[in-house]
Structure formats: structure tokens, C-alpha cells
Amino acid sequence: AITAYRRTLDLSPELAEAHVNLGICLQQTGDIAAAKAMFGRAIRLRSDTFGRIAQALPAAPRGELWLDSERLRRSLAG
């Protein structure tokens, strides 16, 4: 899936959902830093992806739970 999402983003880098989905896949592999980079790109493209990202972050085995949503937004804005 990671390869497919990367290929999709090579062809259409404006697809926020592909950034979110790639971030989720990367998070599942334990690469939180790369996942958060993808999440940040998704939010910059479409701010309405934030809710899905906030739900995805704590869902993975190596996820993160953020109680302050504004702090999370700032963290992803990088």
C-alpha cells in the first residue's frame, strides 16, 4: 500500500486523502515521523482532513494521543 500511495502522490501530489492514507500506512510500520509529515501535508492541502488524522494518530500500535487539538495542529504545521 505504501508503494501505491507514493506512486499516486507522484502523479497527483494535491490529493490530501492519499497523504492521509500514506500517513496511516507509515504509522502502522512504526515510522511516526514520516506519518506526521504526510499528515501535515494533508492538512495544508485540505484542513478538513484534521479530524481523520486526529482519530488515526492514537489508533496504531505506536500511535499518539493528543488532548490539545490546537497543539496537534501546530505540531503538524511544521
C-alpha contacts under 8 A as a table, 3 or more apart, distances in Angstrom:
res1	aa1	res2	aa2	distance
1	A	4	A	5.05
1	A	5	Y	6.16
1	A	22	L	7.79
1	A	25	C	7.23
2	I	5	Y	5.24
2	I	6	R	6.10
2	I	22	L	6.00
2	I	25	C	6.30
2	I	26	L	7.24
3	T	6	R	5.14
3	T	7	R	6.15
4	A	7	R	5.11
4	A	8	T	6.13
5	Y	8	T	4.92
5	Y	9	L	6.13
5	Y	18	A	6.05
5	Y	19	H	7.67
5	Y	21	N	7.41
5	Y	22	L	5.74
6	R	9	L	5.11
6	R	10	D	6.15
6	R	22	L	7.34
7	R	10	D	4.98
7	R	11	L	6.41
8	T	11	L	5.24
8	T	12	S	5.91
8	T	13	P	7.52
8	T	18	A	7.26
9	L	12	S	4.80
9	L	13	P	4.38
9	L	14	E	7.46
9	L	15	L	6.97
9	L	18	A	6.80
9	L	19	H	7.49
10	D	13	P	5.94
12	S	15	L	6.06
13	P	16	A	7.91
14	E	45	L	6.74
15	L	18	A	5.46
15	L	19	H	6.75
15	L	42	A	7.80
15	L	45	L	7.77
16	A	19	H	5.12
16	A	20	V	6.38
16	A	41	R	7.36
16	A	42	A	4.44
16	A	43	I	7.36
16	A	45	L	5.81
16	A	46	R	6.20
16	A	49	T	7.50
17	E	20	V	4.98
17	E	21	N	6.09
17	E	42	A	6.89
17	E	49	T	7.55
18	A	21	N	5.03
18	A	22	L	5.95
19	H	22	L	5.14
19	H	23	G	6.02
19	H	38	M	5.15
19	H	39	F	6.35
19	H	41	R	6.75
19	H	42	A	5.37
20	V	23	G	5.02
20	V	24	I	6.26
20	V	38	M	6.34
20	V	39	F	5.50
20	V	42	A	5.99
20	V	49	T	7.59
20	V	53	I	6.89
21	N	24	I	5.05
21	N	25	C	6.29
22	L	25	C	5.05
22	L	26	L	6.10
22	L	35	A	7.22
22	L	38	M	6.85
23	G	26	L	5.07
23	G	27	Q	6.01
23	G	34	A	7.03
23	G	35	A	3.94
23	G	36	K	6.58
23	G	37	A	7.61
23	G	38	M	5.09
23	G	39	F	5.90
24	I	27	Q	5.04
24	I	28	Q	6.25
24	I	35	A	6.47
24	I	56	A	6.76
24	I	57	L	7.89
25	C	28	Q	5.10
25	C	29	T	6.64
25	C	35	A	7.68
26	L	29	T	5.18
26	L	30	G	6.56
26	L	31	D	5.41
26	L	32	I	6.89
26	L	34	A	6.61
26	L	35	A	5.21
27	Q	30	G	5.03
27	Q	31	D	5.24
27	Q	32	I	5.08
27	Q	34	A	7.72
27	Q	35	A	5.31
27	Q	57	L	7.87
27	Q	60	A	6.64
27	Q	62	R	7.17
27	Q	63	G	7.14
28	Q	31	D	7.44
28	Q	60	A	5.79
28	Q	61	P	7.01
28	Q	62	R	7.32
30	G	62	R	6.02
31	D	34	A	5.60
31	D	35	A	6.22
32	I	35	A	4.89
32	I	36	K	6.01
32	I	62	R	7.70
32	I	63	G	7.55
33	A	36	K	5.23
33	A	37	A	6.30
34	A	37	A	5.02
34	A	38	M	6.39
35	A	38	M	5.18
35	A	39	F	6.21
36	K	39	F	4.83
36	K	40	G	6.01
36	K	76	L	6.39
37	A	40	G	5.11
37	A	41	R	6.36
37	A	76	L	7.05
38	M	41	R	5.13
38	M	42	A	6.24
39	F	42	A	5.04
39	F	43	I	6.29
39	F	53	I	6.61
39	F	76	L	6.80
40	G	43	I	5.20
40	G	44	R	6.26
40	G	76	L	4.55
40	G	77	A	5.53
40	G	78	G	7.20
41	R	44	R	5.10
41	R	45	L	6.24
42	A	45	L	5.13
42	A	46	R	5.98
42	A	47	S	7.46
42	A	49	T	6.63
43	I	46	R	4.98
43	I	47	S	4.52
43	I	48	D	7.09
43	I	49	T	5.84
43	I	50	F	6.09
43	I	76	L	7.96
43	I	77	A	7.79
44	R	47	S	6.20
44	R	77	A	7.41
46	R	49	T	5.98
47	S	50	F	5.94
48	D	51	G	6.78
49	T	52	R	5.57
49	T	53	I	6.35
50	F	53	I	5.05
50	F	54	A	6.02
50	F	73	R	7.79
51	G	54	A	5.10
51	G	55	Q	6.29
52	R	55	Q	5.14
52	R	56	A	6.08
53	I	56	A	4.94
53	I	57	L	6.11
54	A	57	L	5.59
54	A	58	P	7.58
54	A	66	W	7.71
54	A	69	S	7.82
55	Q	58	P	6.43
55	Q	59	A	6.82
56	A	59	A	5.17
56	A	60	A	7.07
56	A	63	G	7.93
57	L	60	A	6.59
57	L	63	G	5.08
57	L	64	E	5.24
57	L	65	L	6.54
58	P	61	P	7.93
58	P	62	R	7.72
58	P	63	G	4.34
58	P	64	E	4.57
58	P	65	L	4.86
59	A	63	G	5.96
59	A	64	E	7.97
60	A	63	G	4.69
66	W	69	S	6.52
66	W	72	L	6.46
68	D	71	R	5.37
68	D	72	L	6.41
69	S	72	L	4.97
69	S	73	R	6.21
70	E	73	R	4.99
70	E	74	R	6.28
71	R	74	R	5.10
71	R	75	S	6.08
72	L	75	S	4.94
72	L	76	L	6.22
73	R	76	L	5.25
73	R	77	A	6.12
74	R	77	A	5.02
74	R	78	G	6.82
75	S	78	G	5.76
